[in-house]
């Protein structure tokens, strides 16, 4: 799937900070903007469908056979700062959260 907004997001180490909780910060290494789409289904092989694709936002709906589904909206602020809204079902349980994702450096491996 080629979504131009996802190609503008820098690769590297990103910090994802939920807006609705004081803690719960996650640091992750992504090799493309696609790494911010399936946060609750990161290791699952899911089918993705583009719902919205503009210069400033993208919405992707995805289905993961045997482990639920989700829909994520990324609002692009810069190549190093993205707002995330995601919701769906993972492992039989619903989830929904809003977060800010910020590039914090290079990946260390």
N, C-alpha and C positions, 0 to 999 in steps of 0.2 A: 504494500500500500504506500503510495507516494502522496504525502501531505506536506506542502511546502513549509508551513509553519513549523512542523516538527524538525525539518532540516535546518532551521535557523537557530535551534537550541544548541548551545555548546555542549560538547562531550566533557566528561570529567566527574568530579565528586560533587554531589548535590546534597543539600540539607533540606528536608521536608519538615516543615513546622505546622502542625494542625492549628487552626485559628480558634477552635472551640475548646481547647484544653491548654492548661498551663505547661504541661510537659509533653512527652511523647515524640520528641524530635527524632527523626530518622536520617541517617547519613547513608547515601548509596552512591555507587559508581554507575554511570550510564554511558553507553557507547553510541546512543542516539536519543533524540527526543521521544522516541517510542517507549523508552524505559519509564516515562512518567505516566503512561496511560493505564497500565494494569498493576497498580500498586498493591492491591489485595490478591491479585492472581499472577504475581510476578513470574512464577516458575511454570505456570500452566500454558499449554498450547491452546490458544483461543482464536476464534474467528472474529475479525474486526470489521465493522461497518462504519463508514463516515456518515455522520448525521449533519455536521456543520463544518465548513472549511472556508474561513475568511482570512484576511491579512492579520487580524488581531485575536482570533479565537478558533479553536477546533474542538468538535465534540465527536467522540468515538464511542459507539456501542459495541460491546464484545460479549461473546458467548463461549463458555468453557465447558465442554461436554463432561458431565459427571461432577462438576464443581461450581456451578452457578453462572453468573453473568454480572456485567457492570456497565456503567456508562460514565465516562469521564469527560469533563470540559476543561480545557486548558486555555487560560487567557494570557496572551503574550504581552509582557511589559518590556522585556529586553531579552537578548540571547542568554542572559544570566539570571533572569528573574521571571517566574511564571506563577500565576494563581491557578489552583486546582480545585475543582468541585467534582466529587465522585460519589457514586452510590451503586448499590447492587446487592447481590447475595453471594456469599462465599462460605463453603462448607455447611450449607443449609441455614446460615444465619445472615440477616440483613446487616448492611453497613452503609454509612453515609458520613462524609466529612468534607470539610473545606480546609485547604492548606495553602501555604506559600512555599514555593520551592526556589531555592537560591543556590547558584553555583558557588562552592567554597574553595575549590582548588582542583588540582590534578589528581587522578586516581593513583593510588599507591598499590603496587602488586608485588 
